[in-house]
């Protein structure tokens, strides 16, 4: 009897508190996606203006900007889709469906982000390289080396340092929200 009573009690998760925490986490993710959408639309508008209102002599420059523009449109469609997935359901209406949506979102996002990110970086790098051919045509060699070198270092920093940390942090937040919803669901089963 004393062994039975000595067992730690499972703490019950408050429904209101759990839903509030999950909503706060989702609101943070959707807010981040929303501002990403706004920023991407602004960048696409700038790239469009540069492409069609500036006169470039080399077709490589125009092709480079078009590659960047198409790549940004692909990324915009991806983040708009993720925004709609997270924002389309009301958590309080059907938590089970919402949990399944979050699980599917997490699985899909990790799969897509993996291959899409490297494709995105490759296309942006190619577009910038083609763009810089004409833009840096009359620049001294040391300036060209500085521009290309700093661009390469920046992309390597983003790819191998920043990206893993950002996506790990996002993954942890999603796991925490999913865990809270699973614990909440188990309380009622």
C-alpha positions as CSV (number, residue, x, y, z in Angstrom):
1,X,0.0,0.0,0.0
2,X,2.8,2.4,0.9
3,X,4.6,1.6,-2.4
4,X,1.4,2.3,-4.3
5,X,0.9,5.6,-2.5
6,X,4.6,6.6,-3.0
7,X,4.2,6.6,-6.8
8,X,4.4,10.0,-8.3
9,X,1.1,11.4,-9.4
10,X,0.6,12.2,-13.0
11,X,0.0,15.9,-13.3
12,X,-3.2,16.7,-15.1
13,X,-2.8,19.2,-17.9
14,X,-5.2,22.1,-17.6
15,X,-7.3,22.2,-20.8
16,X,-7.4,26.0,-20.9
17,X,-3.7,26.3,-20.1
18,X,-2.7,23.7,-22.8
19,X,-4.9,25.3,-25.4
20,X,-3.6,28.7,-24.6
21,X,0.0,27.6,-24.9
22,X,-0.6,25.8,-28.2
23,X,-2.5,28.8,-29.6
24,X,0.3,31.1,-28.5
25,X,2.9,28.8,-30.2
26,X,0.8,28.6,-33.4
27,X,0.2,32.4,-33.4
28,X,4.0,32.9,-33.1
29,X,4.7,30.6,-36.1
30,X,1.9,32.1,-38.2
31,X,3.1,35.6,-37.4
32,X,6.6,34.7,-38.5
33,X,5.2,33.1,-41.7
34,X,3.0,36.2,-42.3
35,X,6.0,38.6,-42.1
36,X,8.0,36.2,-44.3
37,X,5.2,36.5,-46.9
38,X,5.2,40.3,-46.6
39,X,9.0,40.5,-47.0
40,X,9.0,38.0,-49.9
41,X,6.3,40.0,-51.8
42,X,8.3,43.2,-51.3
43,X,11.5,41.5,-52.6
44,X,9.6,40.0,-55.6
45,X,8.3,43.5,-56.4
46,X,11.8,44.9,-56.2
47,X,13.2,42.1,-58.4
48,X,10.3,42.6,-60.9
49,X,11.1,46.4,-61.0
50,X,14.8,45.8,-61.5
51,X,14.2,43.2,-64.2
52,X,11.7,45.1,-66.4
53,X,12.6,48.7,-65.8
54,X,16.4,48.7,-65.8
55,X,18.2,48.3,-69.1
56,X,20.8,45.6,-69.0
57,X,23.2,44.9,-71.9
58,X,23.8,41.2,-71.1
59,X,21.1,38.7,-71.3
60,X,22.9,36.8,-68.5
61,X,21.9,39.5,-66.1
62,X,18.3,39.4,-67.1
63,X,18.3,35.6,-66.9
64,X,20.0,35.8,-63.4
65,X,17.3,38.1,-62.1
66,X,14.6,36.0,-63.6
67,X,16.0,32.9,-61.9
68,X,16.0,34.8,-58.6
69,X,12.4,36.0,-59.3
70,X,11.1,32.5,-60.0
71,X,13.0,31.0,-57.0
72,X,11.4,33.7,-54.7
73,X,8.0,32.9,-56.2
74,X,8.5,29.2,-55.4
75,X,9.4,30.1,-51.9
76,X,6.5,32.4,-51.5
77,X,4.1,29.7,-52.6
78,X,5.6,27.3,-50.1
79,X,5.3,29.7,-47.1
80,X,1.8,30.8,-48.1
81,X,0.8,27.1,-48.2
82,X,2.4,26.6,-44.7
83,X,0.6,29.7,-43.4
84,X,-2.7,28.4,-44.6
85,X,-2.2,25.0,-43.1
86,X,-1.5,26.4,-39.7
87,X,-4.1,29.1,-39.9
88,X,-7.1,27.3,-41.4
89,X,-8.2,25.2,-38.4
90,X,-9.6,26.4,-35.1
91,X,-7.9,24.5,-32.3
92,X,-10.9,24.7,-30.0
93,X,-13.4,23.2,-32.6
94,X,-11.8,19.8,-33.0
95,X,-8.4,19.3,-31.2
96,X,-8.0,15.8,-32.7
97,X,-8.2,17.0,-36.2
98,X,-5.9,19.9,-35.3
99,X,-3.4,17.5,-33.8
100,X,-3.5,15.4,-37.0
101,X,-3.0,18.5,-39.1
102,X,0.0,19.6,-37.0
103,X,1.5,16.1,-37.3
104,X,1.1,16.1,-41.0
105,X,2.4,19.7,-41.2
106,X,5.5,18.7,-39.2
107,X,6.2,15.7,-41.4
108,X,5.6,17.5,-44.6
109,X,7.6,20.6,-43.6
110,X,10.7,18.6,-42.5
111,X,10.6,16.7,-45.8
112,X,10.1,19.7,-48.0
113,X,12.4,22.0,-46.2
114,X,15.3,19.5,-46.5
115,X,15.4,19.3,-50.3
116,X,13.8,22.7,-51.1
117,X,16.3,24.7,-49.1
118,X,19.3,23.4,-51.0
119,X,17.5,23.9,-54.3
120,X,16.6,27.4,-53.3
121,X,20.2,28.3,-52.3
122,X,21.5,26.8,-55.5
123,X,19.1,28.8,-57.7
124,X,19.6,32.0,-55.8
125,X,23.4,31.6,-56.0
126,X,23.2,30.9,-59.8
127,X,21.0,33.9,-60.3
128,X,23.3,36.2,-58.3
129,X,26.3,34.9,-60.1
130,X,24.7,35.7,-63.5
131,X,23.5,39.1,-62.2
132,X,27.0,40.0,-61.0
133,X,28.6,39.3,-64.4
134,X,27.4,42.6,-65.8
135,X,27.0,44.6,-62.6
136,X,30.7,43.9,-61.6
137,X,32.0,44.1,-65.1
138,X,34.0,47.3,-64.7
139,X,34.8,46.8,-61.0
140,X,38.4,46.1,-60.0
141,X,39.4,42.5,-59.4
142,X,39.8,42.9,-55.6
143,X,36.2,44.3,-55.4
144,X,34.9,41.4,-57.4
145,X,36.7,39.0,-55.1
146,X,35.3,40.7,-52.1
147,X,31.7,40.6,-53.4
148,X,31.9,37.0,-54.6
149,X,33.8,35.9,-51.5
150,X,31.4,37.6,-49.0
151,X,28.4,36.2,-50.9
152,X,29.8,32.7,-50.7
153,X,30.7,33.1,-47.0
154,X,27.2,34.5,-46.3
155,X,25.5,31.5,-48.1
156,X,27.7,29.0,-46.3
157,X,27.0,30.7,-42.9
158,X,23.3,30.6,-43.6
159,X,23.3,27.0,-44.8
160,X,25.6,25.4,-42.3
161,X,25.2,27.5,-39.2
162,X,21.9,29.4,-39.2
163,X,19.6,27.0,-41.0
164,X,20.1,24.0,-38.7
165,X,19.5,26.1,-35.6
166,X,16.4,27.8,-37.0
167,X,14.8,24.6,-38.1
168,X,15.7,22.8,-34.9
169,X,14.1,25.5,-32.9
170,X,11.0,25.4,-35.0
171,X,10.9,21.6,-34.8
172,X,11.2,21.8,-31.0
173,X,8.3,24.2,-30.8
174,X,6.1,22.0,-33.0
175,X,7.1,18.9,-31.0
176,X,6.1,20.7,-27.8
177,X,2.7,21.8,-29.2
178,X,2.1,18.3,-30.5
179,X,3.1,16.8,-27.1
180,X,0.7,19.1,-25.2
181,X,-2.2,18.2,-27.5
182,X,-1.4,14.4,-27.2
183,X,-1.2,14.7,-23.4
184,X,-4.5,16.6,-23.5
185,X,-6.1,14.0,-25.7
186,X,-4.9,11.1,-23.5
187,X,-6.6,12.7,-20.5
188,X,-10.0,12.4,-22.2
189,X,-9.5,8.9,-23.7
